[in-house]
Amino acid sequence: MELAGLDILIILAYLGLTVFLGFFISKRASGDLNSYFLGGKSIPWWVLGISNASGMFDITGTMWLVSMCFVYGLKSAWLPWIWPTFNQIFLMVYLSAWLRRSEVMTGAEWLKTRFGTGRGATLSHQVVVIFALVSAIGFISYAFKGIGKFSSTFLPWDLSPDTYALIVVGITTLYVIKGGMFSVVFTEVLQFAIMTIASIAVGVIAIYTVSPETLDSAIPDGWKDLFFGWTLDLDWSGVVDTVNNKMEEDGFTLFGYFFMMMLFKGVLSSMAGPVPNYDMQRILAAKSPREAAKMSGIVSLVMFFPRYMLVAGLTILALVFLGPEIQSKNEIFDFELILPYAIKNFIPTGLTGLLIAGLLAAFMSTYAAAVNAAPAYFVNDIYKKYINPHAGEKRYVRLSYLVSFILVAVGVVFGFFVTSINDIMQWIFGALFGGYTASNLLKWHWWRFNGYGYFWGMIAGLISSLIMPVAFPELQPLYAFPYILLVATVGSLLGTLLTPPDDEAVLKEFYRKVRPWGAWGPVRDKVLREDPSFEENKDLGRDMFNIVTGTIWQLTLVIIPIYLVIREYPYMWAAIGLFLVCSISLKVFWLDKLKD
């Protein structure tokens, strides 16, 4: 792509500013592990929330969202539930506060507050470290593939996608490894500001470029319908015929069944809590449980409007101007390249540079957050605990540099073998995270569940998620979730019931401190006998009400910008009204009730 001099200048200035800012802040991160990985638990909740939103505003996921919006229209608003995006609502309502009360650095370290320090606890500790490192490698590969596809379309030199990916990954790795969480968080706030400006600008351009009548001529019947039946009822024949092939390959044709699977998997995964990545890291970095809950709440509030202004804007530009070209050629088209194609052809000079810089920022945010979060699991939970517990803090920080570099190298190697963003995205969120669900759901809600159960459930789930793509390559990862969940649940139950319960003192202390609801009757009774003034958690009903309200609230934040860009104003105002009603409800029944 031929970039104007102004665009190149904006991109280079952004990259230079990001690296400079990362190194400038790095001195605050190098004091000890708490500073390096958690920012000393001194960063304001709203800064952590914007940082978290920036980390989720990734370029690879955005490319996927644009391709999904092109193909499925308004129904694509449901598809992020495969991750699921509404896990932020579960975190906001109760899980962030529960997790933050532990006062620990990593998810692995958290396990000793639940299972104690016995053999089962040690095994559970080790397996979550393995999971954290495997998932970090998966995220790095996912980001590597996306940035390569993106860069090869935009940047002006004749290099392969993988070569471009190596260059951008190398630049980002410099400031991430050196600066720790302070660098990551504060560069992410800058990156989010750039991304928001560029995204809203793209949405405005699309509004003024594509009229509703022009859009209607470029889409099939049902494209603007948010709701659905058992099947999609979308037929692209005569509009863009090859899209029908794309829908068949995706496996979303029986959309009602697919939706139920997303909801089933999403609710269970959300109740299990965050996986050990940057999301959990920011919860543990919050100043207090109440601030951790507010941090998770602001993620949805700030992220979805700008992101879907960008997604909807690029989608309708591509539908109107690229759709006829795809139809005329009748060739196999890589729909994941719709985003870079639309920017290349429809965005003016100056804004192109800002948008490319913003999308590079989105990549760097996601990548930086993943790389910064994972090394803590090796350094704090393996090296410091088992190998060299008396080393100086400087040694631990320097070892974090080395572990970060090794993880990046391994993730990049795997990235060379990935062919599709959609494939690795669905494996990470459908299969890998599916293997995490059973053990981590039970650890919160069942007193009898012990460290051995956690270990065997995690091992069974992890092995299943790695075997499924090889043994059943045609099986859609989401449809593999029930089988992975079943194997992991059997492992969890056998591991628990064939071994003795965990130490009673550990269980009572955990229950006092975290105050979870669920099947905690025997432990609750013992705590109440010792301390009759103890107040058990009776918020289950209110929490479930807030989760339903919050999920609807989050969905309105997705569809409002889409309706705005396609100029369906009556539906937009209805969504705004629903958003306001849900906001008032959350203010009264969630925010005003938050406690540390």
Secondary structure, DSSP 8 states (H G I E B T S, - for coil): ----HHHHHHHHHHHHHHHHHHHHHGGGTSS-HHHHHHGGG-S-HHHHHHHHHHHHS-HHHHHHHHHHHHHHGGGGGGGGGGTTTTHHHHIIIIIHHHHHTT--SSHHHHHHHHHTTSHHHHHHHHHHHHHHHHHHHHHHHHHHHHHHHHHHHHSSS---HHHHHHHHHHHHHHHHHHHHHHHHHHHHHHHHHHHHHHHHHHHHHHHHHS-HHHHHTTS-TTTT-S---SS-----TTT-THHHHHHHHHT-SSHHHHHHHHHHHHHHHHHH---TTHHHHHHHHSSSHHHHHHHHHHHHHHHHHHHHHHHHHHHHHHHHHTHHHHHHHT----GGGHHHHHHHHHS-TTHHHHHHHHHHHHHHHHHHHHHHHTHHHHIIIIIIIII-TT--HHHHHHHHHHHHHHHHHHHHHHHHH---HHHHHHIIIIIITHHHHHHHHHHHHBTT--HHHHHHHHHHHHHHHHHHHHH-TTS-HHHHHHHHHHHHHHHHHHHHHTS----HHHHHHHHHHH---SB-HHHHHHHHHH-TT------HHHHHHHHHHHHHHHHHHHHHHHHHHTT-HHHHHHHHHHHHHHHHHHHHHTGGG---
